[in-house]
Amino acid sequence: MTNAQRFKKAIDLLEGFYLDYQFDLDHPLYHGFINVGLDLLPDPEDKETWTYICENSDLFLPILPELGLATEGGLDIGETVFVRK
């Protein structure tokens, strides 16, 4: 996989977090935040992408506001709490 493909996959995963039902005010399981971590991602490809995101946090943290996201405490491979910006 090229760096461009890996980066695109990372952006797609982050956008997926933004679109999660836990951010949907009309969903009965709305929480207003989403927890993400290796143990919480069932798909092996998502785990690999999440690892890439966390290992390159200096690249992805500045992009989060553009995606409508913020974190409580930065990106942590074990657990990150995302909120909408």
WOFENHU-V819272 format. One record per residue. N is the residue number from 0. RES is the residue in one small letter. PSI is psi in degrees with one decimal (* if undefined). OMEGA is omega in whole degrees, -180 to 180 (none if undefined). D_CENTER is the distance of its C-alpha to the mean C-alpha in whole Angstrom. Layout:
N/RES/PSI/OMEGA/D_CENTER ; N/RES/PSI/OMEGA/D_CENTER
This chain:
0/m/134.5/179/20 ; 1/t/164.1/177/20 ; 2/n/-38.2/179/18 ; 3/a/-40.8/179/18 ; 4/q/-41.8/179/17 ; 5/r/-42.4/179/14 ; 6/f/-45.0/179/13 ; 7/k/-42.0/179/13 ; 8/k/-38.4/178/11 ; 9/a/-44.3/178/8 ; 10/i/-42.3/178/8 ; 11/d/-40.8/179/9 ; 12/l/-44.6/179/6 ; 13/l/-40.5/176/4 ; 14/e/-36.3/177/7 ; 15/g/-37.4/176/7 ; 16/f/-43.1/-179/5 ; 17/y/-35.2/-177/8 ; 18/l/2.0/-178/10 ; 19/d/147.3/-179/10 ; 20/y/-23.8/-179/14 ; 21/q/-12.7/175/13 ; 22/f/-1.7/-176/13 ; 23/d/109.6/-178/16 ; 24/l/-27.2/-178/19 ; 25/d/-5.9/-179/21 ; 26/h/137.6/-179/20 ; 27/p/-19.2/179/22 ; 28/l/25.2/177/19 ; 29/y/134.8/177/17 ; 30/h/-25.6/-177/16 ; 31/g/0.6/177/14 ; 32/f/166.8/175/11 ; 33/i/134.5/175/9 ; 34/n/133.7/179/9 ; 35/v/137.4/176/7 ; 36/g/167.1/-178/9 ; 37/l/-44.3/-179/11 ; 38/d/-17.4/-177/14 ; 39/l/-7.6/-180/11 ; 40/l/112.0/-176/10 ; 41/p/-27.3/-175/14 ; 42/d/125.4/180/14 ; 43/p/-35.8/178/15 ; 44/e/-39.1/177/13 ; 45/d/-37.1/177/10 ; 46/k/-43.2/178/11 ; 47/e/-42.8/179/12 ; 48/t/-40.3/179/10 ; 49/w/-39.9/177/7 ; 50/t/-44.6/178/11 ; 51/y/-44.3/179/11 ; 52/i/-47.7/-177/8 ; 53/c/-36.2/178/10 ; 54/e/-16.2/179/13 ; 55/n/41.3/-176/13 ; 56/s/-31.3/179/11 ; 57/d/-24.7/177/14 ; 58/l/-39.4/-172/13 ; 59/f/-29.3/-180/10 ; 60/l/-42.8/178/10 ; 61/p/-20.6/-179/13 ; 62/i/-26.2/-175/11 ; 63/l/-46.0/179/9 ; 64/p/-32.8/177/12 ; 65/e/-25.5/178/13 ; 66/l/0.6/180/10 ; 67/g/17.1/-177/11 ; 68/l/155.7/171/8 ; 69/a/163.9/178/10 ; 70/t/158.9/171/9 ; 71/e/90.4/177/12 ; 72/g/14.5/177/13 ; 73/g/-172.0/-179/11 ; 74/l/124.1/179/9 ; 75/d/128.2/-176/10 ; 76/i/-32.2/-179/10 ; 77/g/-45.6/177/12 ; 78/e/127.7/175/10 ; 79/t/135.5/176/8 ; 80/v/117.1/176/9 ; 81/f/140.7/172/7 ; 82/v/158.8/176/10 ; 83/r/139.5/-180/11 ; 84/k/*/none/13
